[in-house]
Amino acid sequence: MSATETDTNGPAEERTPSATRIAGHVRALCSLGPDRFPGSDANREAAAYVAGALRRAGCVVDEHRFDVPQWRAGTAEVIAGDFAVPALPGPFSAGIDAVGPLVCVETAEKLAGVDSTGAVLLLHGEIASAQLTPRGYPWYQNPEDTAVLEAIEALEPVAVVSATGKDAMTGGRSPFPLIEDVTFRIPSAYLGEADGAALAAHAGEPVRVRIDSETRASYGTQPIGRMPGAQAGRVVVAAHFDTTHGTPGALDNAGGVAVLLEVAEALAGSRTAREIEFVPFNGEDHTTSPGEVAYLAARPDVSDIALMVNIDGAGLPGGPTACSLYGVGEEMAGRIRDVMARFGSVAEGAQWPASDHMVFALRGVPALALTSTDFATASGVISHTPADTPDVVDAELLAEAARFIVALLAEV
């Protein structure tokens, strides 16, 4: 049985996914503020925007409120003698203006036995080469990273300064925040590797660290749109609308949200065989994933999901939309590939074990992820940076991806 049976409500061309409407959604979301970090006014405005669009497409929409720490990022500065350099406040860091002797550590092993009580602790080299997995991250833990965070806290420095470069897990940011842990209790800042090397030359000298930053209690909402269906099983179509700090988040991921909204619009006035859930996730780029956690609290049993479709980082020009499969059985994989063959700008791509599809795939749910063919540029150069603006998104490419998803829903 097909997933959709279209009735005659409205001209068919008005329901076809539109590049013009997709571009409009991208611009609208990106115009809400410098970022859509959970807990911010811009994030709540984005939640209202997508919930309203889903309702206009005929969805029944539930909105689940969650508590989330809101971080206000100001400025940071590190001063040692004649060396003074702007830094970046560590995510969720408290503010501070303190002076202490500089203690430098390059490896996790060297944390043992270091006397840094009341000191400024500089982490550089190997220990600062990859972001530390935050404690309490809902989807996995890294015991070695947890041990490092706890060892740093036990040393009781007045502040931690990290010298970092690039890390694939943090998008295009350089430097990247080594510590992004809501529970970390030492004020922290970060700067580039070259500045870190210059700062290390002042080991043992008094160093002043100024951090203007604060974290306070806030809230957000997780919308869930539903189109009821009579056939057993449901299909989830998802794309996250939150961003990291300091990025408009067009490619990551206003474009994906625009595709989701266009799929819902295309199905408006249709009778769906399976229930379809449209889930604009609110937390993919947040260390506590508050929207994903809220969704699973509201819908804990995922065993009835026939397929989960996630759009994240799609729309970069220069290649087709890359479609990867996770835990999809042979029969459904054949259907997906048959539909894919009808769309010249959608092609099977490599798996990427990140984003919201993995929340489902790791629970045994068949999943499909759509992203840009040039994933290295989309994820490692543009995302999480101020360069992620609407002009980097190909709306025609995204419209074709939306048409592919609409056609796919008729087969599953």
Steps between C-alpha positions, in 0.01 A plus 500: 500500500628846417580741781307785342174523309462852368156655488394798292541776760702770325701505177773234485761753395446694825582186698819421308810586707611846394853641489353846553326396821808312618717808450241702691505258795881508510510880499227523763673264741840659451356848558389419855838578652873425488419144608213275614662354810247320727375725778534819295218723377600422140472128569151538643401715202631227268298238686188711459578553132529129416202404718288760323608379156416140592156600624434685175590180315228320693709331767387449856788659694605429857758722665701353786670748730842423647740675735841587358796708616533816293854621451581865433838523332682828541874551455820361648859619528828347617787729612853392595761773517508667158295215353131583475260319269122485459360156573156341485296413808454127547140387451305520828798658678446730795650847482826578674776758531790329678879476508705188563831342401489329162524119507527321164384142431535320166372147573234344720765297678679817611192621686592259779714669760470851353468772762259751350290605797428867444687495168400558140516162327596501131406186310679470165649241272370143513251555782333777300488322164135385518195624686432326830169315505279678753387310805131425484487499119186292441621274220844378605777556750879493471646384834845636410358848432298487821819415691677800344218739593491371856879518530498864389232589754694321774804720427292808596644756258338844496448466124571264211627630166509260205704545182328318214490474121233303313303189593267329253242449774462875559428607141699777334595684820870577547587524780239274654384485863680211668254496790126527430357347816209658687619344826866609476555735793828677409479819288646428158607672180667392178730648236696389193803273500745776402379721785519199730865446409576866569318483831687182604826698488374680813474181710542578869423870454184673625224486240173692505186343358187703438185317393166671444254212490208361694253213498147526628188286507277519194263288296416388150241292322507189284226504234364172359266516200282202413299399195287203610493179298303176516778255413713361782839660552612859462760692303705775666632790292749710696739795471644706786442876517736589786854626440824549685594851616604758245365341182188582295472126433378497140662179379499370859208478501237749385516334158409162649211653692378667181496161328299353790247783479467462123437126533224576751359765267506254209295253703245758616157388390616141456398185685808322631498122537760504779513762770770750409681691772677821408759566768699824477751404769615763747837397638719315249778757547457527879698295750185387682288435185192634682253465214602146415473401865156665522386316186604160636332579831176571311540211252720242680392198293672523161429139401211600272710736283523358149756759387670811637612764246744769616613806302811674632762704314336448161497764227865579429539559124733289291352154528182303560342457841670199664263240641634237745321198648519358855352167606261500206391153391560371152142551382474858621850579377389387155197730513714792610752443220221466243361839605849650509557393140218733394680808633820609331607725788469233771760224522607242754787621716724385782367452851582765760448397863380831640184714516148398596468192282750326726271551801256272317742268320668408829156395626447266205281736296556490121634842408586712200718814510524775239797737491732668249726290279793720603446416865857598589439861393144521631587358840867579543529847346163677494289363784524658846658815354376850408544401133195272514267753340202454265710571190690169544178299460370375164121520536438311174710209628299498823170514313599189307593330830154584632339353187705186551374465858137554391540230234670270752214535749267358235708181497550430872 
